[in-house]
Amino acid sequence: MNTSREQILLDQRFGAVIDALEDSELLGLARALDEEMREGLASLLGFPIAHFDDDEKLTANLRTRSNRRMSSYNVGIVLGDACIQKCIEVLGDSSEDPTLEELQRVMPDLVSEFGLGAAQLMVVQYSMSLRGFKELIAADDRFKLRQAPVSAPAREIDHAAQDAKRAARRERQRAQKAKKK
């Protein structure tokens, strides 16, 4: 990670992937974590470890709390970790800088074992640093970078109504001052 700008972009990319996951896939990724990773994720997001026993509470916590600034980045890394470790194991020495062909060769097995969401999280993690992952994003539509959710459009401001409210407020203030005298 070279700059905070890159980290913010990665956080947005992780957030877009997490937001697009079906609840069942998000739960599956969280439930697949070992106890230590579960405790770390719960601590990171600030919810009780007992919420891992309740699908509704776990989903709600993962969705709402991962949207905090820079939380999507950390959650994405945790949820994609098993897929990443398997990819490193399968690629061996070439895992330091895999080629597009090597990634295309291992990706079907990774998607089959961990799900498309985990594979997408892995691709996002390396999307800014490794050429093979950049090429995979360009070559395979399943891994195209998603846009971060667009915030609600700015509300339309009715300037005439605002001016009328200001004038009414000024008139009330004048009336109150006149009463005090």
C-alpha positions in Angstrom: 0.0 0.0 0.0 1.7 3.2 -1.2 -0.7 5.9 -0.3 -3.8 6.6 1.7 -5.5 7.4 -1.6 -4.9 3.8 -2.8 -6.2 2.5 0.6 -9.4 4.6 0.2 -9.9 3.3 -3.3 -9.4 -0.3 -2.1 -11.9 0.3 0.8 -14.5 1.5 -1.8 -13.8 -1.5 -4.0 -14.1 -3.9 -1.1 -17.3 -2.1 0.0 -18.8 -2.5 -3.5 -18.1 -6.3 -3.5 -19.4 -6.7 0.0 -22.6 -4.8 -0.7 -23.2 -6.9 -3.8 -22.9 -10.2 -2.0 -26.1 -12.1 -1.3 -26.8 -12.5 2.5 -26.3 -16.2 2.2 -22.8 -15.8 0.6 -21.8 -13.1 3.2 -22.9 -15.5 6.0 -21.1 -18.4 4.4 -17.8 -16.4 4.2 -18.2 -15.3 7.8 -19.1 -18.7 9.1 -16.2 -20.3 7.3 -13.8 -18.2 9.5 -11.9 -20.1 12.2 -12.5 -19.0 15.8 -9.6 -16.6 15.9 -10.6 -14.8 12.8 -14.2 -14.7 14.0 -13.1 -13.0 17.2 -10.9 -10.6 15.2 -13.8 -9.7 12.9 -16.2 -9.2 15.8 -13.7 -7.0 17.6 -12.9 -5.0 14.4 -16.5 -4.2 13.8 -17.4 -3.9 17.5 -20.1 -6.6 18.0 -20.3 -9.5 20.3 -18.9 -12.9 19.1 -22.3 -14.4 20.1 -23.8 -12.7 17.0 -22.1 -15.4 14.9 -24.8 -17.7 16.3 -27.6 -15.5 14.9 -27.9 -15.2 11.1 -29.9 -12.0 11.3 -27.7 -10.2 13.8 -24.5 -11.3 12.0 -25.7 -10.2 8.6 -26.9 -6.8 10.0 -23.6 -6.2 11.7 -21.5 -7.2 8.7 -23.6 -5.0 6.4 -23.9 -1.9 8.6 -20.6 -1.9 10.4 -18.4 -2.7 7.4 -19.7 0.5 5.7 -17.7 2.6 8.2 -14.7 4.4 6.8 -11.9 1.9 6.2 -13.9 -1.0 7.7 -14.7 -2.5 4.3 -11.0 -2.8 3.6 -10.4 -4.8 6.7 -13.5 -6.9 6.4 -12.8 -7.7 2.8 -9.3 -8.9 3.7 -10.6 -11.1 6.5 -13.5 -12.6 4.5 -11.2 -13.3 1.5 -8.3 -14.7 3.5 -9.0 -18.4 3.0 -9.3 -17.9 -0.7 -6.0 -15.9 -0.8 -4.1 -18.6 1.2 -5.3 -21.3 -1.1 -4.3 -19.3 -4.1 -0.9 -18.7 -2.7 -0.5 -22.4 -1.9 -1.6 -23.5 -5.4 0.5 -20.9 -7.3 3.6 -21.6 -5.2 6.6 -19.5 -6.2 4.6 -17.6 -8.8 2.2 -16.3 -6.2 4.5 -13.3 -5.7 3.5 -12.0 -9.2 1.2 -14.4 -11.0 0.5 -14.0 -14.7 -3.0 -13.8 -16.2 -2.7 -17.3 -17.5 -1.8 -18.7 -14.1 -4.7 -16.9 -12.5 -7.1 -18.1 -15.1 -5.9 -21.6 -14.5 -6.5 -21.5 -10.7 -9.6 -19.3 -10.6 -12.2 -22.0 -11.4 -11.1 -24.2 -8.5 -11.0 -21.2 -6.1 -14.5 -20.0 -7.1 -15.8 -23.6 -6.8 -14.2 -24.0 -3.3 -14.8 -20.6 -1.8 -17.4 -18.9 -4.0 -17.3 -16.1 -6.4 -17.5 -13.5 -3.6 -14.4 -14.7 -1.9 -12.5 -14.7 -5.2 -13.7 -11.2 -6.0 -12.5 -10.0 -2.6 -9.1 -11.6 -3.3 -8.9 -9.9 -6.7 -9.8 -6.5 -5.2 -7.0 -6.9 -2.6 -4.4 -7.3 -5.3 -6.0 -5.1 -8.0 -3.6 -2.2 -7.5 -0.4 -4.0 -7.0 -0.1 -7.1 -9.2 -0.2 -7.0 -13.0 -1.8 -10.4 -13.3 -4.8 -9.4 -11.2 -5.1 -6.1 -13.2 -5.2 -8.1 -16.4 -7.7 -10.6 -14.9 -10.1 -7.7 -14.1 -9.8 -6.5 -17.7 -10.2 -10.1 -19.1 -13.0 -11.6 -17.0 -16.3 -9.8 -16.4 -16.9 -11.7 -13.1 -14.0 -9.6 -11.7 -14.7 -6.2 -13.2 -14.4 -3.6 -10.6 -17.8 -2.5 -9.3 -18.7 1.0 -8.6 -19.0 1.9 -5.0 -22.6 2.6 -4.1 -23.7 6.1 -5.2 -24.9 8.2 -2.3 -28.3 9.7 -2.5 -28.6 12.5 -5.0 -28.4 16.0 -3.6 -31.8 17.3 -2.8 -33.3 20.0 -5.0 -33.3 23.3 -3.2 -36.3 25.5 -3.8 -34.6 28.9 -3.5 -37.9 30.8 -3.5 -39.2 28.8 -0.6 -35.9 29.3 1.2 -36.1 33.0 0.7 -39.7 33.1 2.0 -38.7 31.1 5.1 -35.8 33.6 5.7 -38.1 36.6 5.4 -40.7 35.0 7.7 -37.9 34.3 10.3 -36.7 37.9 10.1 -40.2 39.2 10.6 -40.7 36.9 13.7 -37.4 38.2 15.1 -38.4 41.8 14.5 -41.7 41.1 16.2 -40.0 39.5 19.2 -37.7 42.5 19.5 -40.6 44.9 19.4 -42.4 43.1 22.2 -39.3 43.3 24.4 -39.1 47.1 24.1 
